[in-house]
C-alpha cells in the first residue's frame, strides 16, 4: 500500500537513487519520482524520513524546541529535490584549487595587470559551478543555499549577518594583536602585492575582497559543503560516526575548519577559525548562506580598505 501524495495521487515505493557519482546513496528518489518527504521530530531530534502522511508532519513543532529551527526546516525543505552531495562539493573545490594553481604558473609578475583576474577567477568559477549544480541537480540556489525570497527574509538575514560579522571583526582584531606579539615575522599576503597596481585595478580588487569573495566563498563552504553534510542526516542507514558528523555543531565545526585551512595562511589560522565560526553561526541561525555572506562582507571591510589604500599605508 503506497501513501497518498499531497496532490491526491499515489506515490511509488522508494526508488533507488540514480547512479550519479555526486548523488549520495541510501536515500529515496526525488519528488518527481514520488520520494517521501522528511520531517523534523517535535522533540528536536535529527530529521529523518517519515512514513506518516504529509499532513501529520508538523515542522513548526521544532520551533519551540530548538533555536536553530530555521536551519533545520531549511534542510528538510531542500531534501526532496537535492541530488548533489559531497562529490559536488569536491568538484567545486577542485575547480578553485586548480584555478589558483594555473594562475600561479601563468602570472608570475605581481605587477602584471593579470594579477587581479588571477585572484578573482578561480573562486568565481568555483561559485558559478556551485550555482550550476544547484540548478541542474537541486532545487535552485534560493532553496539549496537559503537565499532570501522576500524583503522580510532579506532584512532578517542581513541583521543576523551584521551582528555575527561585527563579532568577527572585534574578535579578529583582538586575536591579531595577540598574534603580532607572538610572531616575530609576519609573512607577506598576496593582497599586499596590490600596492604596485593601478588605482582602477586596486578598486576592482578591493570590491572583490569586500563583496565578491565573501559571496563566492560562502556559496562554496556554507552553501555546498554545509548542504552536503546536512544531507547525511537523512540517510536511512547510517553509522554512528555519520550521525554525529551530520549534527548542527559538527557541521559548524567542519565547515569552519575547512574554510580556514583552504586559505592556507597558517599564521592567522586562529583568526580564520574565529571568523569562520561567526559566519557559520549566522548560517546556522537563519538557515541561509546569505546571512553568512553579510557577516563575511562586514569582516572583510577592513582588508578591502587596506587593498584600496595600500600605497598610502606603505609610504
Secondary structure, 3 states (H helix, E strand, C coil): CCCECCCCCECCCCCCCCCCCCCCCCCCCCHHHCCCCEECCCCCCCCEECCCCHHHCCHHHHHHCCCCHHHHHHHHHHHCCCCCCHHHHHHHHHHHHHHHHHHHHHCCCCCCCCHHHHHHHHHHHHHHHHHHHHHHHCCCHHHHCCCCCCHHHHHHHHHHHHHHHHHHHHHHHHHHHHHHHHCCCCCCCHHHHHHHCCHHHHHHHHHHHHHHHHHHHHHHHHHHHHHHHHHHHHCCCCCHHHHHHCCHHHHHHHHHHHHHHHCCCHHHHHHHHHHHHHHHHHHHHHCCHHHHHHHHHHHCHHHHHHHHCHHHHHC
